[in-house]
């Protein structure tokens, strides 16, 4: 009776109707899913009658546990499997008392592989059928039956949910196909997430589970745990008004609809998944913070990552790494149709003011630079460029290095130091296993001189293997230098500095003498 009461109460508080089954898997466990492979151990959990025994069978291996009452009064069971090699399909069967009868529940066509979470705001929500090469991507999707897709419907709550509401599971573990990859615009499936996962499968030939969890127009504070926000002294988010610089014809009408409290998306879309073992996460968010506490993003973003890692580690009893690989997209260019004056600052703050990752505040973090991919003719607004393939490529390079331990160059040239002489500025870039820099334009550089707060543009005049040279008569008076500190710094793939290897753009930087 206690379990029945608690589940009914949960349904009422969450404002949705549900059929109360005492013994069941958590709502996001379903046929066709991918569970995390070795060396990690997958966690399977669900609900049952308090005190009853649960038996679970996977490929002839038997596991058992007991249903216990958790801190919220819900009767929960959890089993940590042995490490399983990549592959399948498996049938997973669980048995327990349900009322006065023995009940058996089953998951079929389950694979073990790598589970990646893809989160953020509208550029992660941006779907495959809206991107460049959409027809090619959706047509080839059926060639990837071992990539499985899971999409969460957008939701926000004031308190953490113990599991996802059934109505907020938009796509429950679907096999990749033209229909499941190429769903309705802004619905499923995320273009960046799909292309990233496809590249992982092409490289490693293991099952890939992609959990697509995003909400357009949202700030990082909504995705963070209360404990992490407290470290950044974040005040409660105020509700957005339905006003914006965006055109009335803007196709994504919910750009102005934001959760109105801190942690509201953490509560509804992240917290329910913390007991499920994952391999890593990729993230595309930040535009919404360019107008809300942008100076604090160097704390709130690293804190969000730390909070996710700590809570996933605890939720899976240590099976999800406490420093699981986390990749993000450094924000793309935006045209003049939308004014986001702090966009350049947010790009810098995304790296916690280091200009690169990983760093002391963002360990085991990789980044895809995207500010050289303008798309001012995008029918979805310039804030939503359609070239998600290049973004996925750059994330994939980072994942190869940090998540799969391959010796792959992925960072782009990283600014190291400036040397000033009488009439010359030399900017040296760090060499991390690449063959040097390539120059594609001469613009993007600005300086300030002593006694003047105005930034003055300068053009590159030459380059060496790892150094660019700027001729300037007042070089010794320079106090600050910055690179590509603009909302839209260059035309498509024609910023000034790229690596020769993998042709990756240098991220922006700012420095003082």
C-alpha positions as CSV (number, residue, x, y, z in Angstrom):
1,X,0.0,0.0,0.0
2,X,2.9,2.4,0.7
3,X,4.3,2.0,-2.8
4,X,0.8,2.5,-4.3
5,X,0.2,5.6,-2.3
6,X,3.6,7.1,-3.2
7,X,3.3,6.4,-6.9
8,X,-0.2,7.9,-7.0
9,X,1.1,10.9,-5.2
10,X,4.0,11.3,-7.6
11,X,1.6,11.1,-10.5
12,X,-0.7,13.8,-9.0
13,X,2.2,16.1,-8.1
14,X,3.7,15.8,-11.6
15,X,0.3,16.5,-13.1
16,X,0.0,13.5,-15.3
17,X,-1.9,10.3,-15.2
18,X,-0.2,7.0,-15.0
19,X,-1.0,3.4,-14.6
20,X,0.4,2.2,-11.3
21,X,2.3,-1.0,-11.7
22,X,4.2,-2.1,-8.6
23,X,6.9,-3.9,-10.3
24,X,8.5,-2.3,-13.4
25,X,11.6,-0.8,-14.9
26,X,12.2,2.9,-14.7
27,X,10.4,4.6,-17.5
28,X,13.5,5.2,-19.7
29,X,14.4,1.5,-19.8
30,X,12.9,0.0,-23.0
31,X,13.4,-2.4,-25.8
32,X,16.2,-1.6,-28.2
33,X,18.1,0.4,-25.7
34,X,21.9,0.6,-25.3
35,X,23.5,-0.1,-21.9
36,X,27.0,1.0,-21.1
37,X,29.7,-1.5,-22.0
38,X,32.9,-2.5,-20.1
39,X,35.0,-1.6,-18.3
40,X,32.1,0.3,-16.7
41,X,29.1,-1.6,-15.4
42,X,25.6,-0.8,-16.4
43,X,22.9,-0.1,-13.8
44,X,19.3,-1.3,-14.2
45,X,16.7,0.0,-11.8
46,X,13.0,0.3,-11.3
47,X,10.2,0.1,-8.8
48,X,8.5,-2.7,-6.9
49,X,6.8,-3.7,-3.6
50,X,8.8,-2.6,-0.6
51,X,10.8,-5.5,0.8
52,X,10.2,-7.9,-2.1
53,X,13.0,-9.7,-3.9
54,X,14.0,-9.0,-7.5
55,X,15.7,-11.5,-9.7
56,X,17.2,-10.4,-13.0
57,X,18.7,-12.5,-15.8
58,X,21.1,-11.4,-18.6
59,X,22.6,-13.9,-21.0
60,X,22.4,-16.7,-18.4
61,X,23.8,-14.6,-15.6
62,X,21.5,-14.2,-12.6
63,X,21.4,-11.2,-10.3
64,X,19.3,-10.5,-7.3
65,X,18.4,-7.6,-5.0
66,X,15.7,-6.3,-2.8
67,X,13.2,-3.4,-3.1
68,X,14.0,-0.7,-0.6
69,X,12.4,2.6,0.3
70,X,14.5,5.5,-0.8
71,X,14.8,9.0,0.8
72,X,11.6,10.1,-1.1
73,X,9.6,7.2,0.2
74,X,9.5,5.4,-3.2
75,X,10.2,1.7,-3.3
76,X,13.1,1.2,-5.6
77,X,15.4,-1.6,-6.7
78,X,18.7,-1.3,-8.4
79,X,21.1,-3.9,-9.9
80,X,24.7,-3.3,-11.1
81,X,25.5,-5.7,-13.9
82,X,28.9,-7.3,-14.5
83,X,31.0,-5.6,-17.2
84,X,29.8,-6.7,-20.7
85,X,31.7,-6.4,-23.9
86,X,30.2,-4.3,-26.7
87,X,27.6,-6.3,-28.6
88,X,24.1,-7.9,-28.5
89,X,21.3,-8.4,-28.8
90,X,20.4,-9.4,-25.3
91,X,17.2,-10.2,-23.6
92,X,16.9,-8.9,-20.0
93,X,14.3,-10.5,-17.8
94,X,13.3,-9.4,-14.2
95,X,11.0,-11.2,-11.9
96,X,9.4,-10.2,-8.6
97,X,6.2,-10.4,-6.5
98,X,3.5,-8.0,-7.8
99,X,0.5,-8.1,-5.4
100,X,-0.2,-11.7,-4.8
101,X,1.4,-12.9,-8.1
102,X,4.8,-13.4,-9.5
103,X,5.4,-11.0,-12.3
104,X,8.0,-11.0,-15.1
105,X,9.1,-8.0,-17.1
106,X,11.4,-8.1,-20.1
107,X,13.6,-5.9,-22.3
108,X,14.5,-7.2,-25.7
109,X,17.0,-6.3,-28.4
110,X,19.3,-4.6,-25.8
111,X,22.9,-3.9,-26.8
112,X,25.9,-3.0,-24.8
113,X,28.0,-0.1,-26.1
114,X,28.7,3.5,-25.3
115,X,26.0,5.8,-24.1
116,X,26.4,9.5,-24.8
117,X,24.1,12.3,-23.6
118,X,23.6,15.3,-25.9
119,X,22.3,18.4,-24.2
120,X,21.8,22.2,-24.5
121,X,19.5,24.7,-26.1
122,X,18.2,25.2,-29.6
123,X,21.4,24.5,-31.6
124,X,21.5,21.0,-30.0
125,X,17.7,20.7,-30.5
126,X,18.2,21.7,-34.2
127,X,17.1,18.5,-36.1
128,X,18.7,16.5,-38.8
129,X,16.1,17.3,-41.4
130,X,16.9,21.1,-40.9
131,X,20.6,20.7,-41.5
132,X,22.8,20.7,-44.6
133,X,22.9,17.2,-46.2
134,X,19.7,16.3,-44.5
135,X,18.5,13.9,-47.2
136,X,21.9,12.1,-47.3
137,X,22.0,11.8,-43.5
138,X,18.4,10.4,-43.2
139,X,18.8,8.1,-46.1
140,X,21.9,6.5,-44.7
141,X,20.5,6.2,-41.2
142,X,19.1,2.7,-41.9
143,X,22.6,1.5,-42.4
144,X,23.2,2.1,-38.6
145,X,20.8,-0.3,-36.8
146,X,23.3,-0.4,-33.9
147,X,22.8,3.3,-33.1
148,X,19.9,3.7,-30.8
149,X,18.1,7.0,-30.2
150,X,16.3,8.4,-27.1
151,X,14.7,11.8,-27.1
152,X,13.2,13.6,-24.0
153,X,10.3,15.9,-24.4
154,X,11.0,19.3,-22.9
155,X,9.9,19.8,-19.3
156,X,10.8,21.8,-16.2
157,X,9.8,21.3,-12.6
158,X,10.5,23.0,-9.3
159,X,11.5,19.7,-7.6
160,X,13.6,16.8,-8.8
161,X,11.6,14.0,-10.5
162,X,12.4,10.4,-9.5
163,X,12.0,9.4,-13.1
164,X,11.0,10.8,-16.5
165,X,7.3,11.3,-16.9
166,X,6.0,9.0,-19.6
167,X,4.5,11.9,-21.5
168,X,8.0,13.5,-21.5
169,X,9.6,10.7,-23.3
170,X,9.3,11.7,-26.9
171,X,11.3,8.9,-28.5
172,X,11.9,5.8,-26.3
173,X,15.0,3.9,-27.6
174,X,14.4,3.8,-31.4
175,X,16.6,2.0,-33.9
176,X,18.2,4.4,-36.3
177,X,16.2,4.7,-39.5
178,X,15.1,7.4,-41.9
179,X,12.0,8.0,-39.9
180,X,13.6,8.0,-36.4
181,X,16.5,10.2,-37.4
182,X,14.6,12.6,-39.6
183,X,11.6,13.5,-37.4
184,X,9.6,16.7,-37.4
185,X,11.6,20.0,-37.2
186,X,12.6,21.0,-33.6
187,X,11.4,17.6,-32.4
188,X,13.8,14.8,-33.1
189,X,16.5,13.9,-33.8
190,X,19.3,16.3,-32.9
191,X,21.6,16.9,-35.9
192,X,24.8,17.4,-33.9
193,X,24.0,14.4,-31.7
194,X,23.2,12.1,-34.6
195,X,26.2,13.1,-36.7
196,X,28.5,12.8,-33.7
197,X,27.2,9.3,-32.8
198,X,27.4,8.2,-36.4
199,X,31.1,9.2,-36.6
200,X,31.8,7.3,-33.4
201,X,30.2,4.2,-34.9
202,X,32.1,4.6,-38.2
203,X,35.3,4.7,-36.2
204,X,34.8,2.1,-33.5
205,X,32.1,-0.2,-34.8
206,X,30.4,-0.5,-31.4
207,X,26.7,0.1,-30.5
208,X,26.1,3.7,-29.6
209,X,23.2,5.0,-27.5
210,X,22.4,8.7,-27.9
211,X,20.2,10.4,-25.3
212,X,18.9,13.6,-26.8
213,X,18.0,16.1,-24.0
214,X,17.6,19.8,-24.8
215,X,15.4,22.8,-24.4
216,X,15.6,25.8,-26.7
217,X,16.3,29.3,-25.4
218,X,17.5,28.1,-21.9
219,X,20.3,29.3,-19.6
220,X,22.9,27.2,-18.0
221,X,21.5,28.0,-14.5
222,X,18.3,25.9,-15.4
223,X,20.5,22.9,-16.1
224,X,22.6,23.0,-12.9
225,X,22.1,21.5,-9.5
226,X,21.3,23.8,-6.6
227,X,24.5,22.9,-4.9
228,X,26.6,23.9,-7.9
229,X,24.7,27.2,-8.4
230,X,25.3,28.0,-4.7
231,X,29.0,28.0,-5.4
232,X,28.5,30.7,-8.0
233,X,26.0,32.7,-5.9
234,X,23.4,32.5,-8.6
235,X,20.1,34.2,-7.9
236,X,16.7,32.9,-8.9
237,X,16.0,33.2,-12.6
238,X,13.3,35.6,-13.6
239,X,10.7,34.7,-16.1
240,X,11.3,35.9,-19.7
241,X,8.8,38.3,-21.2
242,X,7.5,37.5,-24.7
243,X,9.6,40.2,-26.3
244,X,12.7,39.7,-28.4
245,X,14.8,41.2,-31.2
246,X,13.8,38.1,-33.2
247,X,11.6,38.6,-36.2
248,X,7.9,37.6,-35.9
249,X,8.6,35.1,-38.7
250,X,11.3,33.5,-36.6
251,X,10.4,29.7,-37.0
252,X,11.3,28.7,-33.4
253,X,8.7,30.4,-31.4
254,X,9.9,29.2,-28.0
255,X,13.1,31.1,-28.0
256,X,11.5,33.4,-25.4
257,X,10.0,30.7,-23.2
258,X,12.4,29.9,-20.4
259,X,12.1,28.0,-17.2
260,X,11.6,30.6,-14.5
261,X,13.7,29.1,-11.7
262,X,17.2,27.8,-11.3
263,X,17.7,24.0,-11.6
264,X,14.2,23.5,-13.3
265,X,15.7,21.5,-16.2
266,X,18.1,19.7,-13.9
267,X,15.1,18.6,-11.9
268,X,12.9,17.5,-14.8
269,X,15.4,16.2,-17.4
270,X,18.7,15.4,-15.8
271,X,18.0,14.2,-12.3
272,X,15.8,11.3,-13.4
273,X,18.7,9.8,-15.4
274,X,21.4,9.9,-12.7
275,X,21.1,6.2,-11.9
276,X,21.9,5.2,-15.5
277,X,25.6,4.6,-16.5
278,X,26.8,6.8,-19.3
279,X,30.2,7.2,-21.1
280,X,30.1,10.9,-21.8
281,X,28.2,14.1,-22.8
282,X,28.3,16.7,-25.5
283,X,26.8,20.2,-25.0
284,X,25.7,23.1,-27.2
285,X,24.4,26.1,-25.1
286,X,25.3,29.6,-24.2
287,X,23.5,32.0,-26.4
288,X,20.8,32.5,-23.7
289,X,23.5,33.5,-21.2
290,X,24.9,36.2,-23.4
291,X,22.2,38.5,-22.0
292,X,22.0,37.1,-18.6
293,X,25.0,37.2,-16.2
294,X,27.6,36.5,-18.9
295,X,30.4,37.5,-16.6
296,X,29.4,34.6,-14.3
297,X,29.5,31.9,-17.0
298,X,33.1,31.1,-16.2
299,X,31.8,29.8,-12.9
300,X,28.3,28.5,-13.8
301,X,29.4,26.4,-16.8
302,X,32.3,24.6,-15.1
303,X,30.1,24.2,-12.0
304,X,27.3,22.6,-14.1
305,X,29.8,20.1,-15.5
306,X,31.2,19.3,-12.0
307,X,27.7,18.9,-10.7
308,X,26.7,16.5,-13.4
309,X,29.8,14.4,-12.9
310,X,29.5,14.2,-9.1
311,X,25.8,13.3,-9.2
312,X,26.1,10.7,-12.0
313,X,29.0,9.1,-10.1
314,X,26.9,8.9,-7.0
315,X,23.7,7.8,-8.8
316,X,25.5,4.9,-10.5
317,X,27.5,3.9,-7.4
318,X,30.7,4.9,-9.1
319,X,30.1,3.3,-12.5
320,X,29.9,6.6,-14.4
321,X,33.2,8.3,-14.1
322,X,33.5,11.3,-11.8
323,X,35.4,13.0,-14.7
324,X,33.5,11.5,-17.6
325,X,34.5,13.1,-20.9
326,X,32.5,16.3,-21.6
327,X,32.6,18.1,-25.0
328,X,31.0,21.4,-25.9
329,X,30.6,23.7,-28.9
330,X,32.1,27.1,-28.5
331,X,29.3,29.3,-29.9
332,X,28.9,29.8,-33.6
333,X,28.6,33.1,-35.3
334,X,25.3,35.0,-35.3
335,X,24.4,37.6,-38.0
336,X,23.2,41.2,-37.4
337,X,19.5,40.0,-37.4
338,X,20.0,39.3,-33.7
339,X,22.1,41.5,-31.4
340,X,24.0,39.6,-28.7
341,X,26.7,42.0,-27.6
342,X,28.2,39.6,-25.1
343,X,28.5,36.6,-27.4
344,X,32.3,37.0,-27.7
345,X,32.6,37.3,-24.0
346,X,30.6,34.0,-23.6
347,X,32.9,32.2,-25.9
348,X,35.8,33.2,-23.7
349,X,33.9,32.3,-20.5
350,X,33.0,28.9,-22.0
351,X,36.7,28.1,-21.4
352,X,36.6,29.6,-17.8
353,X,38.8,32.5,-19.1
354,X,41.7,30.2,-20.1
355,X,41.0,30.4,-23.9
356,X,41.4,26.6,-24.2
357,X,40.3,23.3,-22.7
358,X,41.1,21.1,-20.9
359,X,42.3,23.4,-18.1
360,X,42.4,23.5,-14.3
361,X,38.7,24.2,-14.0
362,X,37.6,22.0,-16.9
363,X,39.5,18.7,-16.7
364,X,38.8,16.1,-19.4
365,X,36.7,18.6,-21.4
366,X,37.0,19.1,-25.1
367,X,35.7,21.8,-27.4
368,X,34.6,22.4,-31.0
369,X,35.2,25.9,-32.2
370,X,32.3,27.0,-34.4
371,X,32.6,30.8,-34.9
372,X,33.8,30.4,-38.5
373,X,30.6,28.7,-39.7
374,X,28.2,31.7,-40.4
375,X,24.9,31.0,-42.2
376,X,23.1,34.3,-42.5
377,X,20.7,32.8,-45.0
378,X,19.5,30.1,-42.7
379,X,15.7,29.9,-42.8
380,X,15.9,29.3,-39.1
381,X,17.7,32.5,-38.3
382,X,21.5,33.2,-38.4
383,X,21.6,32.0,-34.7
384,X,20.9,28.5,-36.1
385,X,23.6,27.8,-38.8
386,X,22.9,24.6,-40.8
387,X,26.4,23.2,-41.0
388,X,26.1,20.8,-38.1
389,X,28.4,18.3,-39.8
390,X,31.5,20.4,-39.3
391,X,30.5,20.9,-35.6
392,X,30.1,17.1,-35.2
393,X,33.5,16.5,-36.9
394,X,35.2,18.8,-34.5
395,X,33.5,17.3,-31.5
396,X,34.5,13.9,-32.8
397,X,38.1,14.8,-33.0
398,X,38.0,15.8,-29.3
399,X,36.2,12.7,-28.3
400,X,38.8,10.5,-30.1
401,X,41.5,12.1,-28.0
402,X,39.9,12.5,-24.5
403,X,37.2,9.8,-24.5
404,X,38.9,7.1,-26.6
405,X,42.6,7.9,-25.9
406,X,43.7,8.2,-29.5
407,X,46.6,10.5,-30.5
408,X,44.4,12.8,-32.5
409,X,45.0,16.5,-33.0
410,X,41.8,18.3,-32.1
411,X,42.3,21.7,-30.5
412,X,43.2,24.1,-33.2
413,X,46.3,26.4,-32.6
414,X,46.2,27.7,-29.0
415,X,47.6,31.2,-28.3
416,X,50.6,31.0,-26.0
417,X,52.4,34.4,-25.8
418,X,52.9,37.8,-27.3
419,X,56.3,39.3,-27.9
420,X,56.5,43.1,-28.6
421,X,59.4,44.9,-30.2
422,X,59.8,48.4,-31.6
423,X,57.6,48.0,-34.6
424,X,56.3,44.4,-34.5
425,X,54.0,42.1,-32.6
426,X,54.7,38.4,-32.6
427,X,51.9,36.0,-31.5
428,X,53.1,32.5,-30.8
429,X,50.8,29.5,-30.8
430,X,51.2,26.3,-28.9
431,X,52.4,23.3,-30.8
432,X,50.5,20.2,-29.6
433,X,51.4,17.5,-32.2
434,X,50.4,19.5,-35.2
435,X,52.5,20.5,-38.2
436,X,52.1,24.2,-37.9
437,X,49.5,26.9,-38.7
438,X,47.9,27.9,-41.9
439,X,46.8,31.5,-42.7
440,X,43.5,32.0,-44.5
441,X,43.0,35.8,-43.9
442,X,44.7,38.8,-42.4
443,X,42.0,40.1,-40.2
444,X,40.6,39.5,-36.7
445,X,43.4,41.1,-34.6
446,X,42.8,44.1,-32.4
447,X,45.0,46.0,-29.9
448,X,44.7,48.7,-27.3
449,X,47.6,51.0,-26.4
450,X,48.5,52.7,-23.2
451,X,46.1,55.6,-22.3
452,X,43.4,54.5,-24.8
453,X,40.5,52.2,-24.2
454,X,39.5,51.9,-27.8
455,X,40.3,48.7,-29.7
456,X,42.1,49.2,-33.0
457,X,42.0,46.6,-35.7
458,X,45.4,45.5,-37.2
459,X,46.2,43.1,-40.1
460,X,48.5,40.2,-40.0
461,X,51.6,40.9,-42.1
462,X,53.4,37.5,-42.0
463,X,53.8,34.1,-40.3
464,X,56.2,31.4,-39.4
465,X,55.6,27.8,-38.5
466,X,53.9,28.6,-35.2
467,X,53.9,32.4,-35.0
468,X,52.0,35.2,-36.7
469,X,53.6,38.6,-37.2
470,X,51.8,42.0,-37.1
471,X,53.8,45.1,-38.1
472,X,52.8,48.1,-35.9
473,X,54.8,51.3,-35.2
474,X,53.5,51.6,-31.7
475,X,53.9,48.0,-30.7
476,X,55.7,48.8,-27.5
477,X,52.7,50.8,-26.3
478,X,50.3,47.9,-26.7
479,X,48.6,46.8,-23.4
480,X,46.0,44.4,-24.7
481,X,45.6,42.1,-27.7
482,X,42.6,40.1,-28.8
483,X,41.6,37.9,-31.7
484,X,38.2,37.3,-33.3
485,X,36.4,39.2,-30.6
486,X,33.3,39.8,-32.7
487,X,29.8,38.3,-32.9
488,X,30.6,37.3,-36.5
489,X,34.4,37.4,-36.9
490,X,34.8,36.0,-40.5
491,X,33.2,34.5,-43.5
492,X,32.7,30.7,-43.8
493,X,35.9,28.9,-42.8
494,X,38.0,31.9,-43.6
495,X,39.2,33.2,-40.2
496,X,42.9,34.0,-40.0
497,X,44.4,31.1,-38.2
498,X,43.9,27.3,-38.7
499,X,45.9,24.2,-38.0
500,X,47.4,22.4,-41.0
501,X,46.4,19.1,-39.4
502,X,42.6,18.6,-39.4
503,X,42.2,22.3,-40.5
504,X,40.8,23.4,-37.1
505,X,40.4,27.2,-36.3
506,X,42.2,28.8,-33.5
507,X,39.8,29.8,-30.6
508,X,39.5,33.5,-29.7
509,X,41.8,35.0,-27.1
510,X,42.3,38.2,-25.2
511,X,45.5,39.1,-23.3
512,X,47.1,42.0,-21.4
513,X,50.8,42.9,-21.4
